[in-house]
Amino acid sequence: MPVSRIPATHRLIKQISRQISLSAVKLPLMLSLLNQVINSGGNFVVGVYLARSLSLTDFGLYGISFGICMLYVGIGNAVLLTQMVVNMPDKPESSKEGYAGRMLLGALMLGAATLILVTLGALTALMVQPDWKRFSGIIAAVALAAVAFLGKEFLISYAYMRRKETLALLVSTVSVGILCSGLVIEFLAGIELSAQNVLLLYASAAAAGAAVGYWISPISIGSGAQGLLQDLVEAWRHGRWALGGVTVTWIQAQTYTYVLAVFLGPAGVGQANAARIFISPFSFLIPAINQVAIPRLADLREKDPARMLRVSILLTTGLVFFTLIYSAILLDSADFISTLVLGRRDAGIQSLIPIWCIVLVVQMGLTGGSALLKVMRRFRILALINVPSALAAIATAILLIQELGPRGAIWGTVAGEAVLTILIWREIHHARNDRN
């Protein structure tokens, strides 16, 4: 790091330490970062392996399928997981484990309903068009992976909410270990690599991690469903708006994927996703920070709302600052890193990396604000302000892709994230003025 940046870094860390008890969050944050190194790091390694092994078309198909899984996880997160995190501080200590068990039961019911609906939909489609049978394998893999992902994410969210960071670490370790072992076995057995096989491995690994986490945790879904309906109604009251926000956010985040798929086919998606791999290591920070920050911000909601706001602002400032440093290092050594990661030089992929760095910086700018609005239960506002940002992403991507190709689609993501960041912090500013 250049000498000129060191004093600025020290000042920033000093400011953060004044607002946050670093001794209290040091171990949880370290465990959360380690969890992300294992969880997201495993996904990163798998992504690099797939980018090197699959054609751009197959890698694009995998990216589209994985995006659908993330939409499902986002829906479950909005309706159940996030609601559990922001509502649990208001529950009596003696009833928190029972509350978590009922919410897990709700997640399992959602998963069962999803698998039934997908099965019925697939059977209906086959009766109408028998030729679609060739898609049945990938559809089943996506459905199973999505449901398993949500189960794993539930146990991890519960662990952070209850300050059981080692449980989250165990769930991730089991999941990533099984995934990587499965890929090694397939390679040694000479099994042809495909998006379908990888998704099935993901499903098995996530399900195993969730099962181990449930077995070790004090949660029990067999203790009775009394109060389940009341808890689900409470979750739906804010979750319906969070659901709308997640859906629109997914449309915004995945606009580049589907615009590229329409205009350039899966190969265009594969190229964009291959370039996105290079910002993935720093993206680990987003869930790691949120998993630690949101429960603690929720605790400050009633105790010290002014401090809650200061912590959120400092958190965002720190994330943007370190993202700029990461981006500068990445771009300065892009040729070397690209050859190291992909095993080849690809000018088309390398030309997309700077735009993804801009996306990353803007995303870090909205992370703290988005977390704060969730803690403040402003889910309706989040849903509404996501609409113009999604429209900006879609319009920009469609307009620019015809001139710039894949770069234009990713600039659409930049436009959407920038609009969302401005609207989120404007809303926080208005909320602060109203409070004063």
Sine and cosine of phi, psi and omega as CSV:
sin_phi,cos_phi,sin_psi,cos_psi,sin_omega,cos_omega
0.00,0.00,0.74,-0.67,0.02,-1.00
-0.84,0.54,0.52,-0.85,-0.05,-1.00
-0.86,0.51,-0.59,0.81,-0.04,-1.00
-0.89,0.46,-0.39,0.92,-0.05,-1.00
-1.00,0.05,-0.30,0.95,-0.10,-0.99
-0.90,0.43,-0.75,0.66,0.04,-1.00
-0.86,0.51,-0.64,0.77,0.02,-1.00
-0.89,0.46,-0.65,0.76,0.02,-1.00
-0.90,0.44,-0.70,0.71,0.00,-1.00
-0.89,0.46,-0.66,0.75,0.01,-1.00
-0.89,0.46,-0.66,0.75,-0.01,-1.00
-0.90,0.43,-0.72,0.69,0.00,-1.00
-0.89,0.46,-0.62,0.79,0.02,-1.00
-0.90,0.44,-0.67,0.74,0.03,-1.00
-0.88,0.47,-0.69,0.72,0.00,-1.00
-0.89,0.45,-0.67,0.74,-0.05,-1.00
-0.90,0.43,-0.44,0.90,0.04,-1.00
-0.93,0.36,-0.52,0.85,-0.07,-1.00
-1.00,-0.08,-0.42,0.91,-0.07,-1.00
-0.86,-0.50,0.71,-0.70,0.10,-0.99
-0.97,0.26,1.00,-0.10,-0.09,-1.00
-0.89,0.47,-0.54,0.84,0.01,-1.00
-0.91,0.42,-0.49,0.87,-0.02,-1.00
-0.98,0.19,-0.52,0.85,-0.07,-1.00
-0.96,-0.27,-0.07,1.00,-0.08,-1.00
-0.85,0.52,-0.80,0.60,-0.03,-1.00
-0.91,0.41,-0.74,0.67,0.06,-1.00
-0.84,0.54,-0.65,0.76,-0.01,-1.00
-0.92,0.39,-0.65,0.76,0.02,-1.00
-0.90,0.44,-0.67,0.75,0.04,-1.00
-0.92,0.40,-0.62,0.79,0.03,-1.00
-0.91,0.42,-0.68,0.73,0.04,-1.00
-0.90,0.43,-0.65,0.76,0.05,-1.00
-0.89,0.45,-0.64,0.77,0.06,-1.00
-0.86,0.50,-0.66,0.75,0.01,-1.00
-0.95,0.32,-0.56,0.83,0.08,-1.00
-0.87,0.50,-0.65,0.76,0.00,-1.00
-0.97,0.24,-0.75,0.66,-0.09,-1.00
-0.95,0.32,-0.91,0.43,-0.01,-1.00
-0.94,0.33,-0.54,0.84,0.06,-1.00
-0.89,0.45,-0.63,0.78,0.07,-1.00
-0.89,0.45,-0.68,0.73,0.05,-1.00
-0.89,0.45,-0.60,0.80,0.03,-1.00
-0.90,0.44,-0.73,0.69,0.00,-1.00
-0.88,0.47,-0.68,0.73,0.04,-1.00
-0.89,0.46,-0.67,0.74,0.02,-1.00
-0.87,0.49,-0.67,0.74,0.04,-1.00
-0.90,0.44,-0.69,0.72,0.01,-1.00
-0.87,0.50,-0.69,0.73,0.00,-1.00
-0.93,0.36,-0.63,0.77,0.01,-1.00
-0.89,0.46,-0.54,0.84,0.01,-1.00
-0.99,0.15,-0.44,0.90,-0.15,-0.99
-0.98,-0.18,-0.52,0.85,-0.06,-1.00
-1.00,-0.10,0.40,-0.92,0.15,-0.99
-0.94,0.35,0.32,-0.95,0.02,-1.00
-0.86,0.52,-0.56,0.83,0.01,-1.00
-0.91,0.41,-0.74,0.67,0.01,-1.00
-0.92,0.39,-0.61,0.79,0.03,-1.00
-0.92,0.40,-0.57,0.82,0.07,-1.00
-0.91,0.41,-0.66,0.75,0.04,-1.00
-0.88,0.47,-0.65,0.76,0.05,-1.00
-0.88,0.47,-0.68,0.73,0.00,-1.00
-0.89,0.45,-0.66,0.76,0.03,-1.00
-0.89,0.45,-0.70,0.71,0.00,-1.00
-0.90,0.44,-0.69,0.73,0.00,-1.00
-0.90,0.43,-0.59,0.81,0.04,-1.00
-0.88,0.47,-0.61,0.79,0.05,-1.00
-0.90,0.43,-0.66,0.75,0.05,-1.00
-0.86,0.50,-0.67,0.74,-0.01,-1.00
-0.92,0.39,-0.52,0.85,0.09,-1.00
-0.89,0.46,-0.71,0.70,0.00,-1.00
-0.89,0.46,-0.71,0.71,0.03,-1.00
-0.88,0.48,-0.63,0.78,0.04,-1.00
-0.89,0.46,-0.63,0.78,0.04,-1.00
-0.90,0.44,-0.75,0.66,0.03,-1.00
-0.89,0.46,-0.61,0.79,0.03,-1.00
-0.89,0.46,-0.71,0.71,-0.04,-1.00
-0.91,0.42,-0.72,0.70,-0.13,-0.99
-0.99,0.15,-0.53,0.85,-0.13,-0.99
-0.86,-0.51,-0.85,0.53,-0.17,-0.99
-0.91,0.41,-0.77,0.63,0.00,-1.00
-0.90,0.44,-0.62,0.79,0.02,-1.00
-0.90,0.43,-0.62,0.78,0.06,-1.00
-0.89,0.46,-0.68,0.73,-0.04,-1.00
-0.91,0.42,-0.68,0.73,-0.06,-1.00
-0.99,0.13,-0.36,0.93,-0.03,-1.00
-1.00,-0.06,-0.44,0.90,-0.09,-1.00
-0.88,0.48,-0.58,0.82,0.03,-1.00
-0.85,0.52,-0.39,0.92,0.00,-1.00
-1.00,0.09,-0.14,0.99,-0.04,-1.00
-1.00,0.05,0.52,-0.85,0.11,-0.99
-0.87,0.50,0.58,-0.82,-0.06,-1.00
-0.83,0.55,-0.61,0.79,-0.06,-1.00
-0.93,0.37,-0.32,0.95,-0.07,-1.00
-0.95,-0.31,0.06,1.00,-0.10,-0.99
-0.93,0.37,-0.63,0.78,0.01,-1.00
-0.92,0.38,-0.64,0.77,0.05,-1.00
-0.90,0.43,-0.62,0.78,0.05,-1.00
-0.89,0.46,-0.70,0.71,0.03,-1.00
-0.89,0.46,-0.63,0.78,0.03,-1.00
-0.89,0.45,-0.64,0.77,0.02,-1.00
-0.93,0.37,-0.61,0.79,0.04,-1.00
-0.93,0.38,-0.58,0.82,0.08,-1.00
-0.91,0.42,-0.64,0.77,0.06,-1.00
-0.87,0.49,-0.64,0.77,0.07,-1.00
-0.88,0.48,-0.64,0.77,0.03,-1.00
-0.91,0.42,-0.63,0.78,0.03,-1.00
-0.92,0.39,-0.63,0.78,0.06,-1.00
-0.89,0.45,-0.65,0.76,0.05,-1.00
-0.89,0.46,-0.67,0.74,0.02,-1.00
-0.90,0.44,-0.70,0.72,0.01,-1.00
-0.89,0.46,-0.69,0.72,0.02,-1.00
-0.89,0.46,-0.62,0.78,0.01,-1.00
-0.89,0.45,-0.74,0.68,-0.03,-1.00
-0.90,0.43,-0.62,0.79,0.03,-1.00
-0.91,0.42,-0.72,0.70,-0.02,-1.00
-0.91,0.42,-0.64,0.77,0.03,-1.00
-0.91,0.42,-0.66,0.75,0.02,-1.00
-0.89,0.45,-0.73,0.68,0.01,-1.00
-0.89,0.45,-0.66,0.75,0.02,-1.00
-0.90,0.44,-0.65,0.76,0.01,-1.00
-0.92,0.40,-0.67,0.74,0.01,-1.00
-0.90,0.43,-0.66,0.75,0.04,-1.00
-0.89,0.46,-0.68,0.73,0.01,-1.00
-0.89,0.45,-0.62,0.79,0.00,-1.00
-0.92,0.38,-0.56,0.83,0.04,-1.00
-0.93,0.36,-0.57,0.82,0.01,-1.00
-0.98,0.22,-0.66,0.75,-0.07,-1.00
-0.65,-0.76,1.00,-0.01,-0.04,-1.00
-0.85,0.53,-0.44,0.90,-0.01,-1.00
-0.90,0.43,-0.30,0.95,-0.03,-1.00
-0.97,0.24,0.03,1.00,0.00,-1.00
-0.84,0.54,-0.51,0.86,-0.04,-1.00
-0.91,0.41,-0.29,0.96,0.02,-1.00
-1.00,-0.05,-0.11,0.99,-0.11,-0.99
-0.89,0.46,-0.60,0.80,-0.03,-1.00
-0.90,0.43,-0.74,0.67,-0.03,-1.00
-0.94,0.35,-0.55,0.84,0.04,-1.00
-0.91,0.42,-0.70,0.71,0.02,-1.00
-0.89,0.46,-0.66,0.75,-0.01,-1.00
-0.89,0.45,-0.67,0.74,0.01,-1.00
-0.90,0.44,-0.70,0.71,-0.03,-1.00
-0.89,0.45,-0.73,0.69,-0.01,-1.00
-0.90,0.43,-0.68,0.73,0.00,-1.00
-0.90,0.44,-0.67,0.75,-0.03,-1.00
-0.88,0.47,-0.73,0.68,-0.02,-1.00
-0.90,0.43,-0.67,0.74,0.01,-1.00
-0.91,0.41,-0.65,0.76,0.04,-1.00
-0.84,0.54,-0.70,0.71,-0.04,-1.00
-0.90,0.44,-0.65,0.76,0.05,-1.00
-0.87,0.49,-0.69,0.73,0.03,-1.00
-0.91,0.42,-0.70,0.71,-0.01,-1.00
-0.90,0.44,-0.55,0.83,0.04,-1.00
-0.88,0.48,-0.75,0.66,-0.04,-1.00
-0.89,0.45,-0.60,0.80,0.02,-1.00
-0.93,0.37,-0.69,0.72,0.03,-1.00
-0.88,0.47,-0.68,0.73,0.04,-1.00
-0.86,0.51,-0.70,0.72,-0.04,-1.00
-0.87,0.50,-0.69,0.73,0.00,-1.00
-0.95,0.32,-0.57,0.82,0.01,-1.00
-0.90,0.44,-0.61,0.79,-0.05,-1.00
-1.00,-0.10,0.22,0.98,0.03,-1.00
0.87,0.50,0.59,0.81,0.04,-1.00
-0.94,-0.33,0.89,0.46,-0.11,-0.99
-0.88,0.48,-0.51,0.86,0.01,-1.00
-0.92,0.40,-0.50,0.86,0.06,-1.00
-0.91,0.40,-0.69,0.72,0.05,-1.00
-0.87,0.49,-0.65,0.76,0.00,-1.00
-0.90,0.44,-0.64,0.77,0.01,-1.00
-0.91,0.41,-0.70,0.71,0.01,-1.00
-0.85,0.53,-0.72,0.69,-0.01,-1.00
-0.92,0.40,-0.65,0.76,-0.03,-1.00
-0.90,0.44,-0.71,0.70,0.03,-1.00
-0.88,0.47,-0.72,0.70,-0.05,-1.00
-0.89,0.47,-0.77,0.64,-0.03,-1.00
-0.92,0.38,-0.61,0.79,0.01,-1.00
-0.87,0.48,-0.69,0.72,0.01,-1.00
-0.93,0.37,-0.64,0.77,0.01,-1.00
-0.88,0.48,-0.77,0.64,-0.02,-1.00
-0.91,0.41,-0.63,0.78,0.04,-1.00
-0.89,0.46,-0.66,0.76,0.02,-1.00
-0.89,0.46,-0.66,0.75,0.02,-1.00
-0.91,0.41,-0.63,0.78,0.03,-1.00
-0.90,0.43,-0.69,0.72,0.01,-1.00
-0.88,0.47,-0.69,0.73,0.03,-1.00
-0.88,0.48,-0.65,0.76,0.00,-1.00
-0.90,0.43,-0.72,0.69,-0.02,-1.00
-0.92,0.39,-0.52,0.85,-0.01,-1.00
-0.99,0.13,-0.10,0.99,0.01,-1.00
0.97,0.25,0.36,0.93,0.02,-1.00
-0.97,0.25,0.74,-0.68,-0.05,-1.00
-0.91,0.42,0.76,-0.65,-0.01,-1.00
-0.96,0.26,0.71,-0.70,0.02,-1.00
-0.48,-0.87,0.33,-0.94,0.04,-1.00
-0.86,0.51,-0.63,0.78,-0.02,-1.00
-0.89,0.45,-0.73,0.68,-0.01,-1.00
-0.88,0.47,-0.67,0.74,-0.01,-1.00
-0.90,0.44,-0.67,0.74,0.01,-1.00
-0.91,0.42,-0.61,0.79,0.05,-1.00
-0.91,0.41,-0.61,0.79,0.08,-1.00
-0.90,0.43,-0.67,0.74,0.06,-1.00
-0.85,0.52,-0.69,0.72,-0.01,-1.00
-0.88,0.47,-0.73,0.68,0.00,-1.00
-0.88,0.47,-0.69,0.72,-0.04,-1.00
-0.92,0.40,-0.70,0.71,-0.01,-1.00
-0.91,0.42,-0.66,0.76,0.02,-1.00
-0.89,0.45,-0.66,0.75,0.01,-1.00
-0.91,0.42,-0.69,0.73,0.03,-1.00
-0.88,0.48,-0.68,0.73,0.02,-1.00
-0.90,0.43,-0.65,0.76,-0.01,-1.00
-0.90,0.44,-0.69,0.72,0.03,-1.00
-0.90,0.44,-0.68,0.73,0.02,-1.00
-0.88,0.48,-0.67,0.74,0.01,-1.00
-0.91,0.41,-0.66,0.76,-0.04,-1.00
-0.89,0.45,-0.60,0.80,-0.05,-1.00
-0.99,0.10,-0.53,0.85,-0.07,-1.00
-0.96,0.28,0.31,-0.95,0.05,-1.00
-0.99,0.16,0.03,1.00,0.00,-1.00
-0.92,0.39,0.60,-0.80,0.09,-1.00
-0.62,-0.78,0.85,-0.53,0.06,-1.00
-1.00,0.05,-0.13,0.99,0.00,-1.00
-1.00,-0.03,0.06,1.00,-0.04,-1.00
-0.99,0.14,0.06,1.00,0.02,-1.00
0.93,-0.36,0.53,-0.85,-0.03,-1.00
-0.98,-0.20,0.28,0.96,0.00,-1.00
-0.88,0.47,0.80,-0.60,-0.04,-1.00
1.00,-0.02,-0.07,1.00,-0.03,-1.00
-0.87,0.49,-0.73,0.68,-0.03,-1.00
-0.87,0.49,-0.68,0.74,0.01,-1.00
-0.89,0.46,-0.67,0.74,0.01,-1.00
-0.91,0.42,-0.64,0.76,0.00,-1.00
-0.93,0.36,-0.60,0.80,0.05,-1.00
-0.90,0.43,-0.68,0.73,0.04,-1.00
-0.88,0.48,-0.68,0.73,0.01,-1.00
-0.91,0.41,-0.62,0.79,-0.05,-1.00
-0.93,0.36,-0.48,0.88,-0.05,-1.00
-0.84,0.55,-0.71,0.71,0.08,-1.00
-0.99,-0.12,-0.46,0.89,-0.06,-1.00
-0.91,0.42,-0.49,0.87,0.00,-1.00
-0.90,0.44,-0.59,0.81,0.05,-1.00
-0.97,0.24,-0.62,0.78,0.07,-1.00
-0.89,0.46,-0.59,0.80,0.04,-1.00
-0.88,0.47,-0.71,0.71,0.05,-1.00
-0.88,0.48,-0.66,0.75,0.02,-1.00
-0.90,0.44,-0.68,0.74,0.01,-1.00
-0.90,0.43,-0.68,0.74,-0.01,-1.00
-0.88,0.47,-0.73,0.69,0.00,-1.00
-0.93,0.38,-0.63,0.78,0.04,-1.00
-0.88,0.47,-0.66,0.75,0.02,-1.00
-0.89,0.45,-0.67,0.74,0.04,-1.00
-0.86,0.52,-0.69,0.72,0.01,-1.00
-0.90,0.43,-0.75,0.66,-0.07,-1.00
-0.92,0.39,-0.53,0.84,-0.05,-1.00
-0.99,-0.16,0.11,0.99,0.01,-1.00
-0.82,0.57,-0.70,0.71,-0.02,-1.00
-0.86,0.51,-0.59,0.81,-0.02,-1.00
-0.89,0.46,-0.78,0.63,-0.13,-0.99
-0.99,0.15,-0.48,0.88,0.13,-0.99
-0.91,0.40,-0.68,0.73,0.06,-1.00
-0.90,0.43,-0.65,0.76,0.00,-1.00
-0.88,0.47,-0.63,0.78,-0.01,-1.00
-0.95,0.31,-0.70,0.71,-0.12,-0.99
-1.00,0.03,-0.58,0.81,-0.11,-0.99
-0.85,-0.53,-0.09,1.00,0.02,-1.00
0.99,0.12,0.04,-1.00,-0.02,-1.00
-0.84,0.54,-0.48,0.88,0.01,-1.00
-0.89,0.46,-0.62,0.79,0.05,-1.00
-0.91,0.43,-0.63,0.78,0.06,-1.00
-0.90,0.44,-0.68,0.73,0.01,-1.00
-0.87,0.50,-0.65,0.76,0.01,-1.00
-0.90,0.44,-0.71,0.70,0.00,-1.00
-0.90,0.43,-0.66,0.75,-0.01,-1.00
-0.94,0.34,-0.55,0.84,0.06,-1.00
-0.89,0.45,-0.64,0.77,0.04,-1.00
-0.94,0.35,-0.55,0.84,-0.03,-1.00
-0.92,0.39,-0.41,0.91,0.01,-1.00
-0.80,0.60,-0.55,0.84,-0.13,-0.99
-0.95,0.32,-0.32,0.95,0.08,-1.00
-0.99,-0.14,-0.08,1.00,-0.05,-1.00
-0.87,0.50,-0.68,0.74,-0.03,-1.00
-0.82,0.57,-0.67,0.74,0.00,-1.00
-0.97,0.23,-0.42,0.91,0.04,-1.00
-0.90,0.43,-0.30,0.95,0.05,-1.00
-0.83,0.55,-0.50,0.87,-0.07,-1.00
-0.90,0.43,-0.52,0.85,-0.11,-0.99
-0.87,0.49,-0.84,0.54,0.03,-1.00
-0.92,0.39,-0.55,0.84,0.00,-1.00
-0.89,0.46,-0.73,0.69,0.01,-1.00
-0.91,0.41,-0.71,0.71,-0.03,-1.00
-0.88,0.47,-0.65,0.76,-0.04,-1.00
-0.89,0.45,-0.53,0.85,0.03,-1.00
-1.00,0.02,-0.64,0.77,-0.15,-0.99
-0.97,0.25,-0.70,0.71,-0.12,-0.99
-0.87,0.50,-0.74,0.67,0.04,-1.00
-0.87,0.50,-0.60,0.80,-0.02,-1.00
-0.97,0.26,-0.59,0.81,0.11,-0.99
-0.90,0.43,-0.60,0.80,0.04,-1.00
-0.89,0.46,-0.60,0.80,0.05,-1.00
-0.91,0.41,-0.52,0.85,-0.01,-1.00
-0.99,0.14,-0.18,0.98,-0.11,-0.99
-0.81,0.58,-0.70,0.72,-0.01,-1.00
-0.99,-0.13,-0.53,0.85,-0.08,-1.00
-0.95,0.31,-0.74,0.67,-0.12,-0.99
-0.45,-0.89,0.97,0.24,-0.05,-1.00
-0.88,0.48,-0.52,0.86,0.01,-1.00
-0.91,0.41,-0.66,0.75,0.04,-1.00
-0.93,0.38,-0.59,0.81,0.04,-1.00
-0.84,0.55,-0.69,0.72,0.01,-1.00
-0.92,0.39,-0.68,0.73,-0.01,-1.00
-0.89,0.46,-0.67,0.74,0.02,-1.00
-0.88,0.48,-0.68,0.74,-0.01,-1.00
-0.89,0.45,-0.68,0.74,0.00,-1.00
-0.91,0.41,-0.70,0.71,0.00,-1.00
-0.91,0.40,-0.61,0.79,0.04,-1.00
-0.87,0.49,-0.72,0.69,0.01,-1.00
-0.90,0.45,-0.69,0.73,0.01,-1.00
-0.87,0.50,-0.70,0.72,0.01,-1.00
-0.90,0.44,-0.67,0.74,0.00,-1.00
-0.89,0.45,-0.70,0.71,0.01,-1.00
-0.90,0.44,-0.68,0.74,-0.02,-1.00
-0.86,0.51,-0.77,0.64,-0.05,-1.00
-0.96,0.29,-0.45,0.89,0.08,-1.00
-0.91,0.41,-0.64,0.77,0.04,-1.00
-0.88,0.47,-0.64,0.77,0.03,-1.00
-0.91,0.42,-0.72,0.70,0.02,-1.00
-0.86,0.51,-0.70,0.71,-0.03,-1.00
-0.89,0.45,-0.65,0.76,0.01,-1.00
-0.89,0.46,-0.68,0.74,0.02,-1.00
-0.91,0.41,-0.69,0.73,-0.01,-1.00
-0.88,0.47,-0.74,0.67,-0.06,-1.00
-0.93,0.35,-0.52,0.86,0.00,-1.00
-0.93,0.36,-0.45,0.90,-0.03,-1.00
-0.84,-0.54,0.52,0.86,-0.10,-1.00
-0.87,0.50,-0.65,0.76,-0.02,-1.00
-0.87,0.49,-0.76,0.65,-0.04,-1.00
-0.90,0.43,-0.74,0.68,-0.06,-1.00
-0.91,0.41,-0.63,0.77,0.00,-1.00
-0.88,0.47,-0.70,0.72,0.02,-1.00
-0.91,0.41,-0.63,0.78,-0.01,-1.00
-0.91,0.42,-0.69,0.73,-0.08,-1.00
-0.98,0.21,-0.75,0.66,-0.11,-0.99
-1.00,-0.02,-0.24,0.97,-0.03,-1.00
0.98,0.22,0.18,0.98,-0.02,-1.00
-0.28,-0.96,0.30,-0.95,0.13,-0.99
-1.00,-0.10,0.76,-0.65,0.00,-1.00
-0.71,-0.70,0.97,-0.24,-0.07,-1.00
-0.87,0.49,-0.58,0.82,0.00,-1.00
-0.90,0.44,-0.70,0.72,0.02,-1.00
-0.93,0.37,-0.69,0.72,-0.03,-1.00
-0.89,0.46,-0.52,0.85,-0.01,-1.00
-0.93,0.37,-0.30,0.95,-0.03,-1.00
-1.00,-0.02,-0.31,0.95,-0.08,-1.00
-0.87,0.49,-0.71,0.71,0.01,-1.00
-0.86,0.52,-0.59,0.81,-0.01,-1.00
-0.94,0.35,-0.62,0.78,0.05,-1.00
-0.90,0.44,-0.55,0.84,0.06,-1.00
-0.89,0.45,-0.63,0.77,0.05,-1.00
-0.90,0.43,-0.67,0.74,0.07,-1.00
-0.83,0.55,-0.71,0.70,-0.04,-1.00
-0.88,0.47,-0.70,0.72,0.00,-1.00
-0.88,0.48,-0.71,0.71,-0.01,-1.00
-0.91,0.41,-0.64,0.77,0.03,-1.00
-0.88,0.48,-0.65,0.76,0.03,-1.00
-0.91,0.42,-0.52,0.86,0.03,-1.00
-0.92,0.39,-0.44,0.90,-0.02,-1.00
-0.99,-0.17,-0.20,0.98,-0.09,-1.00
-0.86,0.51,-0.79,0.61,-0.02,-1.00
-0.90,0.44,-0.63,0.77,0.01,-1.00
-0.92,0.39,-0.66,0.75,0.03,-1.00
-0.89,0.45,-0.69,0.73,0.04,-1.00
-0.88,0.48,-0.65,0.76,-0.02,-1.00
-0.91,0.42,-0.69,0.73,0.02,-1.00
-0.90,0.43,-0.58,0.82,0.05,-1.00
-0.91,0.42,-0.70,0.71,0.01,-1.00
-0.89,0.46,-0.59,0.81,0.02,-1.00
-0.98,0.20,-0.01,1.00,0.01,-1.00
0.89,0.46,0.57,0.82,0.05,-1.00
-1.00,-0.03,0.78,0.63,-0.08,-1.00
-0.93,0.37,-0.57,0.82,0.02,-1.00
-0.89,0.45,-0.70,0.71,0.02,-1.00
-0.89,0.46,-0.69,0.73,0.02,-1.00
-0.86,0.52,-0.66,0.75,0.00,-1.00
-0.90,0.43,-0.69,0.72,-0.07,-1.00
-0.93,0.36,-0.65,0.76,-0.04,-1.00
-0.97,0.23,-0.23,0.97,0.09,-1.00
-0.96,0.29,-0.39,0.92,-0.05,-1.00
-0.90,0.44,-0.81,0.58,0.02,-1.00
-0.89,0.45,-0.53,0.85,0.02,-1.00
-0.93,0.37,-0.62,0.78,0.05,-1.00
-0.92,0.40,-0.66,0.75,0.03,-1.00
-0.89,0.46,-0.63,0.78,0.04,-1.00
-0.90,0.44,-0.65,0.76,0.01,-1.00
-0.90,0.43,-0.73,0.69,-0.04,-1.00
-0.91,0.43,-0.75,0.66,-0.04,-1.00
-0.89,0.46,-0.70,0.72,-0.02,-1.00
-0.91,0.42,-0.68,0.73,-0.02,-1.00
-0.89,0.46,-0.71,0.70,-0.03,-1.00
-0.91,0.41,-0.63,0.78,-0.01,-1.00
-0.93,0.35,-0.66,0.75,-0.13,-0.99
-1.00,0.04,-0.41,0.91,-0.06,-1.00
-0.90,0.44,-0.51,0.86,-0.02,-1.00
-0.94,0.34,-0.42,0.91,0.02,-1.00
-0.99,-0.15,-0.61,0.80,-0.16,-0.99
-0.93,-0.38,-0.08,1.00,-0.02,-1.00
0.93,0.36,-0.63,-0.77,-0.02,-1.00
-0.83,0.56,-0.55,0.84,0.02,-1.00
-0.87,0.50,-0.63,0.78,0.01,-1.00
-0.89,0.45,-0.63,0.78,0.02,-1.00
-0.90,0.43,-0.65,0.76,-0.01,-1.00
-0.95,0.30,-0.54,0.84,0.11,-0.99
-0.88,0.48,-0.47,0.88,0.11,-0.99
-0.88,0.47,-0.65,0.76,0.06,-1.00
-0.89,0.45,-0.67,0.74,0.04,-1.00
-0.85,0.52,-0.73,0.69,-0.02,-1.00
-0.87,0.49,-0.72,0.70,-0.01,-1.00
-0.89,0.45,-0.71,0.70,-0.01,-1.00
-0.91,0.41,-0.60,0.80,0.01,-1.00
-0.91,0.41,-0.70,0.71,0.04,-1.00
-0.88,0.48,-0.68,0.73,-0.01,-1.00
-0.90,0.44,-0.68,0.74,0.01,-1.00
-0.86,0.50,-0.73,0.69,0.00,-1.00
-0.88,0.48,-0.70,0.71,-0.05,-1.00
-0.93,0.36,-0.61,0.79,0.01,-1.00
-0.89,0.45,-0.75,0.66,-0.05,-1.00
-0.95,0.30,-0.46,0.89,0.11,-0.99
-0.91,0.42,-0.66,0.75,0.02,-1.00
-0.91,0.42,-0.65,0.76,0.04,-1.00
-0.90,0.44,-0.65,0.76,0.04,-1.00
-0.88,0.48,-0.69,0.73,0.02,-1.00
-0.91,0.42,-0.66,0.75,0.01,-1.00
-0.89,0.45,-0.61,0.79,0.02,-1.00
-0.91,0.41,-0.67,0.74,0.02,-1.00
-0.91,0.42,-0.63,0.78,0.02,-1.00
-0.90,0.43,-0.61,0.79,-0.01,-1.00
-0.92,0.39,-0.60,0.80,0.00,-1.00
-0.97,0.24,0.00,0.00,0.00,0.00
